[in-house]
């Protein structure tokens, strides 16, 4: 439909926000009743004193902590040279605790230390949060490897795609900002991140209207570390890793990094520089049957091995300045550069029409990736009741270049035929994003949030190959542009002391087009969608709550899905986009039971419309006499839905033995087909994540964690069961300034990815393995001011310092 920008801007100005949550505010003063600037404010769960939210008082001693769910808590306030202050508070509406006076501490300042022990897995509102530093087994990993340690998250190691509870359609954000990267670009970018630079990972399965409507299954928000100490402090980290396999050899790794944070008066400066080097392997065993009608006309048995290395550098610089207690301005720069060469050898036994051929395909690849993000943000507090405006502007640049050289030797009847091919494929993407969020408490029981966002993406794909005539390189060019205009409003209303309602509505207008080098249109789409959200929360008893939710979300194809030219990735297989592809729409209904703010049980029903999937055909016309496997993407007609159940069970067996269990299961109801390929199943699936932490003494802890999932069908592919476990220990040194972590990942070498793909013209079964069994040793050291932890910036909306910035 044609969208009118003026009407849309008017629509954006309508308003609304989150359920059953209020704001805690107050002022902290010292023994002379003067402002206790930068005092540390913590909201602790009353039951076990674990931290729920945190903030820091401003220069005048004022503090505000927003989006606190209704319950009883402990308010903890600490500052250098003063005794810890505790107060029990009962939050049922916006609460002002008034003036709090701190008492002098008789100890020396050097002895004053405020520490909060975080649990590995936390749940708050619509999020599951994994605190990375709380686990000994996560140190030394890159960002993509870290995803496999998050409960319910799996990585398809064949395609390097991320799934949640077995389902694709995941949107990944970095520090509350969408990445605007394709699946391949995202995987390569995540490999440049070090787990030691990541603070937490949030998995949001029921996002509210303030979030981008993308990501039908879940949103994964990776929060990198920011400055947390008043004064100036430094952190250095270094790590080594090693893995060895009898059939493949040894694969060493190492990493280094330094972080600096300076917070003084009105400004905060944060800087980080990291290097990561690794060698790795991938191996595959595939068996393919190619059909003509009901007859098998060719079989291919492939045994492949890839050996590669990767060196990446990443850095981040952030500067925030508080002009006053009401106005702050900041800028952040983030960059990552990686170089990832590989050598791959595939040996194939090819049988067709009673003829057997032996093929050896050698691939040498040079691959570089550059990603840069520039962000400016402005925050304005209009009053002390929670009226806040956040404005962000982002520039995202991604540059990749690959140079693949193929050499294929075919042996038939003692004759050897040698063919050489090449692919040169630069890919340049530029994205601009502007967004603004406004929050206001209309009354003590009603809160309004509204926002707007516009993004412009320009992606150039320049593809050169010589597969067509086995001679000179032939160029193919595709330029894809996409504009998305969005606006949302949310209303938070406390209907009674035990009943809360959140209503939200988001609208998104999408305009995209694909053109060749001469500007000839190859694809074009324009559509507008509304995405309502609803959440109703009821506190039945003190320890039991139930909530009902509804959401509607979208999964848009990326530029590669629309790309109309043939893109080879082996001498026998290529992919091709679909200019007529439509986005899939997902409607979800959920019911969640929560006991003692810890144990959760969720039941969901999901229905997907306009579902699109990878499909496979045989192409016998591209070059006469050859059969190519062609991969494309199509909308599949039929019924796609599922019922699911998930539970989180954290508990302490003893004072020193903590257990966290996450279980997910469900039934897929699939009935769809493409030509004669039919998927008609009521399929049960399940998964389990088990993590156990042992606190051996004040400075030593250990962990055993692992997962298993049953595998399931997605599109025309079915994955098999998969699982692994990890071991790790963590030791604090030198009064907790140093931390040593030692981990062994998958010591039993269990982790494999297996799948089967079936269409009318192809059956392909594969088993894929990678460098999964590793020994890691990592060390970090903190120096400078390591006492009195505080947030880098006060939280606007209870989002751990991020506020509403970047959320839509």
N, C-alpha and C positions, 0 to 999 in steps of 0.2 A: 504494500500500500504506500501511497505517497504521504510523506510526513511533513507537516508544517512546523518549522522551527519555532515560530512565535507562539503558537498554541502549546507547543511542547514545553517551552520555558515557563509559561503560565502554569502548566501542569506540575512542573517541578517545585513550584512554590507552595503547593499544598503540603500539609505536615503531619509527623507521628513517631514513638520509640519503645523499649524493652520491658518485660513483665516482672512484677513483683520485686522491684529493686528501688533502693533509695540512696540518698547522699548523706554522708557523715562529715560534719565540718566543725571547726573550732579554732582556738588560738592557743599557742604554747608560749609561756613566759618563764623567765629564770627567777632566781631567788630575789632579784631586785624588781621583779614585775616588769622587766623589759623583754622585748621580743627575743625568743630563743630561736634564732634564725637557723634554718636547715635541720631542724630536729627530724628524726626518723619516725615515721608514723606507720604502724603495722596493725592490720585487722586480722586477728587470730581466731581460728575455730575454737569454740569453748571446750569441746570434748578433748582434743589432743594437742592444742596449741600450734597446729600447723598453720602456715600463713595463707590467708585468702587473698588479700590485696595489700599494697604498700604505696606510700607516697612520701613526699618530703615537704616540710613547712617552707614557706617562702621567706624572703628577707624580713618581713614584718611578723613572722611567727604564725601566719594564717595557714590552714591546711583544709583541703577538701578531698574526700575519697568517694567516688561515685560508683553507681551500679552495684550496690551491696545487696545481695538477696536477703529477704526478710528472715531473720533468725536472731539467736543470741550469740554474742561474740565477746572476745577480750580485746580492748583497745590498749595497745602497747606503744609507749613513746620513749625514745632514747635520744641522748645527745652526749657529746663528749664532756666529761667532767660532772655529769649529773646521774643520779640514781634512776634506775628503770622505773617507769610509771605504768601501772596497770589499772584498768577500770572495766568492770563488766558492763556491757551495753546491750540493750534490747532494741533491734531495728525493726520497726513496723511502718515507719514513715520517715521522711527527711528528718535527720537528727542533728541538732547543734549542741555539742557538749560544753560550750562556753569556754571560759578561760581556764587553762590547766597550768599550774605552777610546778616546776621541777625543783627537786631538792638537790643540793650539792652532794657529790660523791666524794667520800674521804680517800678513796684509792688514788694512786697516781694515774695520770692520763694514759700512760703506756699500758696500764692493766685493764683499761676499759675497752671491752670488745662486745659488739652486738652481733650475734650469729643466729641465723634462722636455718634450720635443717629442712630442706625441701624433700618431699617424697618424689620417687621416680615418676609415678603416674598420679595426676590430680584430675578431678572433674569439677568444672564450674560452669553453670548455665548450660549453653549449647556446645561446650568444648570438652574434649579430652586433651590434657596437656602432659607431654613428656618432658621432664626436666633433664636435659642431656647430661649435665655434670654429676647428677645423682647416680649415674650408672658407671661402674668400672669397665664395662665391655664396649662402650661407645667411643672411647678415646682413640684417635688415630685414623678414624674412618673418613672417607669423603662423604659429601652430602647425599649422593645416591645410595651408597652403602648404608648410611644411617637410616634411610627410609625403612629398610628391612627390620630394624630394631623397634619400630613403632608398632604397638599392638593393633592388629587388624589391617596393617599395610603390607602389601607384597609388591615385589618388583618382577615383572616379566623380563627375565634376563635375555631372552631371545630378541625382543623388540625394545627392551629397556623402557618400558612403560610402567607407570605406577597405578596400582589398584588399591581400593579400600574395600575390605570384606569381599574380595574376589571380583569386584565390579570396576570396570573402566569408567572414564568420565570424571577424572579428578582434576581440579584446578589447584595449582601450586602458587602460593604467594611468598614473597620475601619481605619481611618487615611490613606486613599489611598491604603490600603492593603486588598487583598482578604482574607476572613476568612477561607476558606477551611473546612467548617463545613456542615454537613447535615442539613436539615430543622429542625429536632428536636434539634440537638446540637446548631444550631444558635438561636432558640427561647429561649433555656435555658441560653445561653450566654448573649443575649440581656437583659434578666431579671436581670442579675447581674449589669448592667450599670445603673447609676442614671442620670436622665435628667439634674440635676444641674452640672454634670461633662461633659456634651455635649455642644459644642459651636454652631455647625450648622449641618444641614442635607442637603446634596446635592442630588437632583434627576436628573439624566442625561438620557434623553430618546434617544438622538442621539450621542452616544459616538464616538470619533475619533479612529484612528487605534492605538493610544498609549495605549488604555485601553485593558484589557483582553477581548477576544471575547465572554466570557460567559455572560449570562444575556440577553435573547432575548428581554424582555420587557423594562427593564430599569436597570440602576445601581444606587443603593442608597449608598452614601458615608457618613458615620457618622464621623464627625470631633470632636474629644474630645478637651477639653480645654488644652491650652499650656501656658507656661509662656509668659506674655505680658508686664511686667513692668521692667524698668531699676532700679537696686537696688535690694532690698529684700522685698517681700511682702507676706502676708498670707491671706487665705480666709477660714473661717469656715462656715459650713452650717449645719442646723438641720431642721428636719421636722416631722410633725405628720399627720396622716390621720385616717379617721374613716368612716365606712359605716355600715348601718343597714337595714335589710330586715325582715319583719314580719315573713315570712315563713322559714328563714334561720338563723337569729341571727345577731350578731355584728362581725365586722372584723376590728380590729385596725392595724395600721402600724406606723413605725417610721424609720427615717434615720439620719445618721450623716456623716460628712466628713470634712477633713482638706486638704488644698492645700498650698504648699510652692513653691515660685519661686524666684530664685536668679540669677541676671544677672549683671556681673561685668567684665569689660575689655573683655577678649577673651573667657570667658566661660559663659555658662548658665546651671543652674541646676533646674529641675522641679520634684516635688514629690507630690503624692496624695494618700490618703487612705480614703476609703469610706465603710460604712456599711449600709445595707438596710434590713429591716425586714418587713414582711407583712403576714397577714392571708387573705385567699381568698376563693371564691366559684366558682364552675362551675355546671351548671344544664342542663339536656337534657331531651327532650321528643321526642321519636322516634316511628314511626310505620313502620313495615317492612312486606312485603308480599313476600313469597318464592314460586317460580313457578316450576312446572314440565310440560314442554310443555306449553299449554295455561291454565293449571289448577293451582289455588292457593292451595298448599298442606300444608302451614303453615303460620300463622300470629304471629307476635311478637310485643307487645306493651310495650315499655321500658320507665320507669320513673327513671332517675338517678340523683344523687347529689354527688358532690365531695367537701370536705372541706379540705383545706390544709394550710400549712404555708411555708414560705421560708425565710432563712437568708443567705445573701451573703456578702462577703467581696471582694473588688476589690482594686487594687493599681497600681500605675504607677510611674516609675522613669525614667527620661531622662537626659542625659548629652551631651552637645555640646561644642566643643572647636574649636576656630578659630586659626589655626597655623599662618595664615596670611590672608590678605584680599582676597586671591585666594583659600586657602585651608582650609576646615573644616572637622572635624570628629565627629561623635556622636554615642551614644548607648542608646537604650531605652529598659526597661523591663516592661512588663505588665502582671498582673495575676488576676484571678478571681476564687473564690471558693464559691460554693453554696450548700446548703442542703435543699431539698424540699420534705418533707414527705406529703402524702395525704391519706385520707380515702374516699373511694367511695362506695356508695350503689346503686344498680340498682334493681328495682322491675319489674318483667316481667309477663305479662299475655300471655301465650303461647297456641295457639289453632292449633290443627292438627288432621285431620280425626275424627271430632266430639269429640275430647278429649281436655279438658282444663287443663292446668297445671299452677301452680303459682310458680315462681322462685324468690329467693332473692339471689343476687350475691354481696358479700362483698369483696372489694379489699383494702388491706393495702399496701402502697408502701413506701419504703425508696429509695431516689434518691440523689446522689451526683454528682456534676460536677466540674471539674477542668480544667481551660484553661490558658495557658501561652504563651507569645510571647516575643521573644528576637530578637531585630533588631540592626544591625550596619549599618551606612550609611557614605559615604564619598562623598564630593562635591569638585570639582575642577573647578575653573574659569581659562580659558587659556588666555583670553584677555578682554578688556573692551567693545567689540562689541557684547557680548552675547554668546560666545563659552563656553559651560558648559558640564561637565560630572558628572553624579550622579550614584553611585553604592550602592546597598543595598543587605544585606544578612539577611534572616529571618529564625527563627526556631519557629514552631508553635506546641504546644503540647496540646492535648485535651484528658482528661480521664473522663469517666462517668461509674457509676455503679448503677444498679437498682436491687432491691429485692422486687418482688411482691408476695404477698400471697393472694390467692383466697379461698373463702368459699362459695359454692353454695348449697342452700337448695331448694329442689324441693318437692312441695306438690301436691299429686295426690291421690284422693279417700281416704282422711284422712291419707295417708301414707307419711312420710317425709324421703327423701333421702338426705344425707349430703355428699358432695364431697369436698375434699381439694386439691388445686393445688398450684404450686409455679413456679416462673420464676426468675432466677438469670442471669443477663446479663451485664457483664463488656464490655466496648467498649473503645479501646485505639487507638488513631490516632496520627501520627507524620508526620510533613511536613517540608521540607527544600525548600527554595526559594532563587534563586539568580537572580538579574536583574541589568541592566545597561542602562542608557539613555544618549544620546549625542545630543546636540543642537548647531547649528551653523548658523549664518547669512551669506549666500553665497554672497549676495549683499544687498543693502539697501531695496530692494523690494522682495527678495527671501530668505526664511528661510528653513532650513533643520533640521529634527529631526529623529533620528533612535535609536533603542534599541533592546535588546535581553533579554530573560527571560527563566529560566528553573525551574521547580518545581518537587519535588518528594514527593508523599504521600503514607504512609503505614498505613492501617486501619485494626485492628484485632477485629473481633466480636466473642465473646465467649458466646454461648447461652445455658442455662441449663433449662429444663422444664420437668414436669412429666405429661403432657397432653396425651402422647401417650398410656401409659399403666396404668395411674393413680397410679403409684407406685414410683419407684426410679427415680431420676433425670437422664435425658438423655442429653448428650452433643452434640451440633452442633457447628462447627467452620468454620469461613470464613475469609480469609485474602485477602484483596483487595489492590492492588498496582497500582498507576497511575503516569505516567511521562508525563509532557507536556513541549515541547520545542517550544518557540515562538520567533519571530522576526518581527519587523515592520519598516517602514519608512514613513515619511510624508513630503510633500512639500507645503509650504505656498508661494503664489505668489500674489503680487499686480499687476493685469493686467492693471489697470488704477486708477485714483483717486477715482473712485466710484465702481470699480469691483474687487473682490478678489476671489481667487481660493484656495481650499485646496484639495489635493489628498493624499490618504493614502492606504497602503497595509500592511496587517498583515498575517503572516503564522503561523499555529500552528500544530504541530505533536503530536498526542495523542497515548500513549501506555498504556493499562491497562490489568490486569490479576487478576483472583480470584482463590484461591486454598483452599483445605481443610487442616486439620492439618498434613496429610501425604505428602503434596505437590502435590497432584493430581489436575490437572487443571480443574476448573469448568466453567470458562469463560475467554475469551481473545479477545481483539480488538486492532487493529492498523490502524490509519487513519490520513490523512493529509488534511487540509482545508486552503483555501485562503479566506481572508476577506477584500475585497476592501471597501473603503469609499470615498465619494465625497461630497464637500460642495462648493456651488457657491453663493456668497453674493453680492447683488447689492444695492447701496445707490441711490435710485431713486430721492429723494429730501432730504432736510436737516432733515425733520422729518419722513421720510418714507423709509423703507428698506425692501427688499424681499430676501429670501434665499431658495435655492433648495438643498436637500441632499439625498444621497443614502448610505445605510449601509447593511452589511451582518453579522449575528451573529449566535451563537450556544448555545444550551441548552443541556449540558451533563447530563446523569443520574448519580446519586451518588451511593455510595457503597451499600446502602440498596436496590436500584433498581436492582442490579445485584445479590444480596444475594440469594442463591438457597434454603436455608433451611426454614422451616416453623417457623414463629415468631408469637406466640400467644400474643394478648393483651386483650383478654377476654376469658371466657370459651366457647364462641360460634363463635369466629372470629379470623382469623389469616391472615397474609400477607406472600407473597412469591415473590422473585425477578425473573427476567427474564435475563438469561445469554446472550441472543441474542438481547437485546435491543439496538437500534441505537439512536444517538443523533438527536435532531430536529434542523433544519436550518431555519433561518428567514431572509427574504429579505424585506427591508423597503425603501419606497420612501416618502419624506416629502417636504412640501412647507410651509414656514412660512413668515407671514407679521408682521412687527414691526413698531409701530407708536410712535414717540417721545421717543424712547428707553424705553418705559414702557408697552404699550399695545401690546400684541402678539396674533396672530391668526394662528394656525397651522392645516394643513390638511395632513393626512398620509394614505398610503396604505401599508398593511402588508400581505405577503404570507408566510405560514409555510409549510415546507417539512419534512417528517419523523416524524410527530407529534406523541408524546406518551402521554398516558393518563392512569389514574387509571381505572381498570375494575373490575367487581365483578362477581363471580361464586358461585355455591353451590357445596360443597364437601360432598358426602355421603359415601365415601369409606375409609376415614381416620380412623374413628372408626365406625363400623357397627351399624346402627340404629340411628346415629346422623347426623344432617345437620349442617355443618360449612359454614359460609360466608367466602369465600376466596377472598382476595384483591391482585391484581397483577398489573403490568404495562406492556402495550403493545404499539407497534407502530400501529397507526390507519391509514388505507388506505382511501383516499378521499381528499376532498378539504377543506382547512382551511385557511381562509383569513378574513380580516376586513378593513373597511374604518373608519377613526376616525377624529374627530375635537376637538380641545382644545383651550381655550382662557384664558388669564390672564388679568384682568382689575383692576389695583390698582389706586386709586384716592382719593382725599381729598374732602369731602363734605363741610367741614369748616376747619378752622385752627386747630381745636381740635378734629375733627371727621375724622378718616382715614378708608377707606373701601378697602378690597381686595376680588375680586371675581374670582374664578377659576371654569371653566365649561369644562366638557369633555362629548363627546357623539360619537356615531358611529353606524355602522351596521355590525354585524357579518354575514359572509357568510359561513355556515357550511354544508357540505354534505359528511358524512362518516358513516360507519357502522361496527359493529362487530357481526358476525353471524346474528341474526335477529334483533338485536338492531340497529335502524337507527336514526341518527340525521340529519335532513334536514330542516334548518331554514335560513331565512334572518331576523335576530333578531336585533331590535333597543335597544341600551342601552344608559344610560346617568348618569351624576353625577354632583353635585354642592358642592363647598366649599365656605363658606361665613365667612369672619372674619372682625370684626369691632373693632377698637381701639379708646378709648376716652381719650384724654389728658386733665384731669380735672384741673391740675395746674402743676407747675414745678416738683413736687415730687409725684404726684398721677395720676395713669392712670387705666383704666378699659378695659375689653375685653369681647365681646360676639362672639363666633365662633361656627360653626356647619357644618355638611355635610349631604348629602343624596345621595344615588345611587340606581339605578333601579335594580341591580342584573343582572346576565347574565349566559349563558351556557358556560361551559368549560369542554371539554371531554364529559362524560356521566352524569355530574352533572349540575344542574341549581340552582343558588342562587336567593333569593328573595330580595326585596327592603330593605334597611337598612339605618339608620340615627340616629343622636343625636346632642345635642348642649351642650356647656360648658360656664361657667361664671367665671370671675376672676378679681381681683384687684391687683395692684402693688403699693407699697409705699416706697419711698426712705427716709431713716432716717439718722440723724447725718452727714449732709453734704455729703450725698450719699455713706457713708461708709457702711451703713446697708441697706438691702433690705428685705421687708416683702411682701410675696405673699400669697394670699388666693384665693382658687379656689373651685368651685363645678362642678364636672364632671357629665354630663348627669343627671341633677336634676329631669327631668321628667321620668327617668328610661325607656328610649325608645329603647336602643340599644339591638338588638337581631340578631343572625345569623340563617337564615332559608335556607334549601336546599332540593332538591329532586334528588336522583340518580336512574337511570333506566337502567337495562340491560335485557337480555332475561330471566334471572333466578331470578331477584331480583328487587323490588321497595322499596326504603327507603326514607321516608320523616322525617325531623328532625327540631326541634327548639332548639337553644342553647343559654344560657345566662351565664353571668359571673358577677364578682364584678365590675360593671360599674358605679354605682352611689356613688360618694365619695366626702367627704369634705377633703381638703388638706390645711395645713398651713405650710409654709416654710420660713426660715429666713437665710440670709447670711450676713456675716460681713467681711469687708476688713480692714486689718491693716498692718502697715509697709508703704512702699512707694506706694501710690495709685495714684500718678500723672504721667502724661506723658506716655501714653500707647504706646508701640512699639511692633513690631513683635518679636517673639523669634529668628527667623532666617530670613535673607533677602530672598525674593521670587525669585526663579530661573526663573519660567515661569509664574508668575502672579497667582499662586495657593495659595495665602494667607499663604505663609510661607512654604508650602509643596513642591513647585517646581515640578519637574518631578519625584521626588522620589516616588517609589511605584506605579507609574501610569500604568505600563504595567504588 
